């Protein structure tokens, strides 16, 4: 049973140079074609000063249907990493369609005893939301290893890659608030205003799915929250429908602001046949709810990603195109 009171964020201990980071298949398999991208992801993490190990299920060509392995096998491997005191962070290799199969198999006691950053987005959004609901664990909604660190990061400019490495390193090792995230040229003010609140979000379809499980976030936890979301694939009408679910559930009446990621491969957005833009869809569902909305932020499949730590207080100023992290995502080792 999840308590209704808003929890204090359960922050992992800050990483230090030489700490062990494990890349694991928490959802989808590793296609042989993308093995070089995984190698590049390892190199990125090593440049940040960490030791890197690959979990056993992360084997090129290994798969069970659409997954890296059966859900029970993935859960067993994840739980072993959570219980291993040498492992200080877990990076998801990729997203996929598997996390729903093992939400009930996760060792939440191990998380409470030794919280660690779990890093990723897409299907990993479910882990962030459910583990935040069950334990208060801060979720590191940030780039995946293979398509992110080893993929999208490699197509960015050298200056952008260096900026991202500094930002991710600060997120994992720094015990001071990062402050303002670097503003991208795509950011747009869709509705002006300012808000402060806990950051909650992920892929919008995973937010909806998480709320349909026994591990849903209590509605009261959305009071004053800044909701961030993104979507990849499907139809524009699906996004409209997911937003309507959030409206019917009461979530849109409780949040204080919204951050929307850059849409990726969504059919029917702003096409010549008078299809709506994503901004028009969002504002249509929000109606007269007067909350700030910042759009086209790098927080999803369009990548590379800015980190969005679930459960951390942020300040949003949509008119000024500003989003600031007001708290650290990790804690000093001697603090509780």
N, C-alpha and C positions, 0 to 999 in steps of 0.2 A: 504494500500500500504506500503510495507516494504522499508525503506530507504536503499540506496546502501552503505552509509558510514558505516564503521565498528564501532559498538557502544562501549561506555565504558561499562564494565560489570556492571550489576545491581546486587549489592551484598546485600543479606539480612543482617539484624542486627544480630550481634553475639548473640548466646544464652547464658544464664547464668543459674546457679543452680536454680532449681525450676520452670523453664519455662515449658509451656505446649506443649507437642508433641502429635499429633493426628495420629493414624494409621487408614488408610482409604482404602476402596476397590475402587481403581481408575481404575480397569479393571476387573480381574477375580474374581470369587466367593471364599468363604472360605469353603472348604470341611470339613465336620465334623471330618474326620480322622486327620486333621492337626490343630485342635483347640489347642492341647497341645503345638504345635510349636509356635503358636501365643502367648500363655501365656509366653513361654520362651523368646520371643522377647520383650515383655513388661518388663520382669525382666532385660534384658540387658540394655534397655533404662533407667530404673530406677536406675541401678547401675551407669550410667553415670551422674546421678544427676537430671534427668528431671521428671516432672509429665507426666503421660501417660493416654490418653483417647482413647477409640475406637469409631470411627464414627458409626452412626446408621446403615448404610448399611452393615457394617462388622458384619454380623450375620451368624453363621455356618448353612449351608444348604440353605441359601437364594440364589436364582439365577434367571436369565432370559436368557435362552439359554446358551451361553458360558460365560455370564457376571454376575457380582454381581447384576446388575439391568439394566433397560433401560438406554441408554446413557444420555438421558435428566435428569434422576434422579441422575446419577453419577455427571453430570455437576452441578446440583443444589447443591449437597452436597459439592463438591469441592469449588464452588463459596462461599458458606456460610463459609467454613473454611478460604478461602482467605480474606474474609471481617471481620472475627472475630479477633479483636486486641489481645485477650488473646492467640490465637493459634500462636505459634512461629515457628513451623515446621510441615510438613506433610510427613509421611512415607507411601509409598504404601505397602499394605499388600502382594501383589503378582503382577505378570504381567498378560498377557492374550491376548485378541484380541478385545479390546473395545475402546481404546483411539481415533482411527480414527473417531468414531461415534460422538465425542463431541468436536473436535478441534475448531469448529466455535462457541461454546457456552461458552467458558471460559471468565471470567471477567478480561480482561487484564488491565483495569483501576485499579482494586483492587490490582493487582500485582505491577503495577507501583507505587501506593500509599503506599503500605506496603509489599515489597518483602519478601518472606519467603522461606526457603529451602524446595524443593520438592525432596524427596529422593527415589530412586529406579532405576531399570534397566529393561531390556526386553521391554515390550510394553511401559513402562514409558519413554523409549528413545525418543518416539515421543513427549512427553510433553517437555522434555529438549530441543530438537532441535527447536520445533515450538515456545516455549515461549522465547527461546534465540533470535530467529529470530524476534519475534514481540515486545519484550520489552528489550532485552539484559540480561534477568534474568540468573544468573549463575545456571546451572542445576547440581544437586548432583547425578551423576551416581554412585550409591553405592548399597550396599545390600538391598534387599527387607526385609520386616519384617518376614513373616512366613517361606519362604524357606531359607532365609539368616540368619538373627540374631537368629531366633529360630530353624533353621535347620542346614545349613552347618557350622555355627559357633560352634554348639554344638558337632560336630564330630572332630573339630580341637583340637590340644593340648592346655593345659591350658596356656602355654606361648604364643601361637599364638592368642588365644582369648584375652588375656590381651593386646597384641600388637595392635590388631584391635580396642579394646575399646579405648585405648589411642589415636590411629590415628583418629578415628571417632569423639571423643570428641574434639581433637585439631581442626579438620576440621570445626566443628559447633560452637566452642566457641573461637577459637584463631584468633587474628587479625594480626598475623605475618605469613609469608609464611612457610609452612611445610618443604619445601626443599625436599631432596631425599626420595622417597618412599622406603620401605623395599624391597630389591631384593629377589625374590623367586628362588628356585633351578631350576624351569622350564624355566626361562628366557633364550632366545637365540638371538644371533645376526644373523639376516638373511641377512642384508646388512649393512656394517659399515658406520659410519658418525655421524655428530652432527647437531642438529637443535634446534631452539627456535621458539615458536609461540603459538598462541591461541590453546587450546585443544578443538577439536570438534569430536563428534562421538557417538557411541551407537551400538546396534545390527545392523548389516550391512543391513538386509532387511528393518529395520525401517528407516535407513538413506535414502535408495532408495525411500521408500514410502513417507517420509516427503518431499523429493525434487519433488514429483509429485503433491503436494498440492499447493494451493494459498499462503501458509505460508512458502514456501521453503526459505532456506538461499540463499541470493544472491551469485552468484559464486565468486564475489570479496571478500567475507568474508572468503573464503578458501585460499586466497593468504597468503602463509607462515605458514598456520596452521599445527599443528600436528594432524593427523587423527587417532583416535583409533576406533577399531571395534572388534566385536566378533560375533559368530553365534552359534545357537543351533538347532539341528535337520536337517532334509532334506538330501540333497545329496551334495557331494563335487562339482558336476557340477553346483549346484545352487550358491555356493560361487563364483565360477569362473564367472558365469553370472552376479552376482551383482557387482563384481569388474569391469567387462566390461562396465556396465552401468555407473559406476563412471568414467571410462576412456572416454567413449563417451561424457559424460556431461562436461568434462574438469576439473573435480575436481582433478584427479590424476596429472594433469599438473601444478596445483597451489600449492599443499601442499608441506611442507618442510620436513616432516617425517611421519612415520607410526608406530603405536603400535597395535599389533594383540593379541587378547585374546586367551586363551586356548580353542580349539574347543570342543564342547560337543555334543555327540550323532549324529555326522554327518557321514552318510554312504559313503563309497568309499574313505576314506582318508588313504593312505599308507597301503592298504591291500596287501596280497601276490600276487594278480593278476596284479601287476605293476601299481596300482593306485597311483596317485601323493600324496605327502605330502602337508600339508597346505602351508608350505614354498615354495614348487615348484609352487603351484598355484599362490601365491602372486607374486613371482618373474617373472613368465610367463607373467602375465598381466602388471606388471610394465615395463617390457622390459628394455630399456636403461635409464629409469628415475633414475638418481643417487641420491636417497634419502635414509637416514637411515631407517632401518626396525628392530624393536625389537619385537620378537615373543614370544608366550606362556606366556603372562602376565596375572595375575589373575584379569580380568576385565569383567567377565560375568557369564554365567550359570554354569561354572565349579566350581566357588565359593570355599571358601569365597572370597569376592571382596575387592580389593584395591579401594579407592574412586578416581574417575576421574571427577573433577569439570569442566563442559562444560563452555568455555568462559574464562578460566584462563590461563595465560601464563605458559608454561612449557619449560624445557630444556631436550633434549633427546640426549644421547650418546649411540648408539647401540653397539659399540664395547666394551665399558665399562659396558654394561648392566645397564644403569643408566637412571632414569626418575625422574625429580625434579619439584615440584610445586613452581614456582617463585613468586606467589602472594597468598594472603589469599583469601578464598572463601566467607568470611563474613567481615563485617565492624563494627567499633565501633559505638555505638548507637548515638553518637553525630556527626558523620561524614555523609557526603552525598555520 
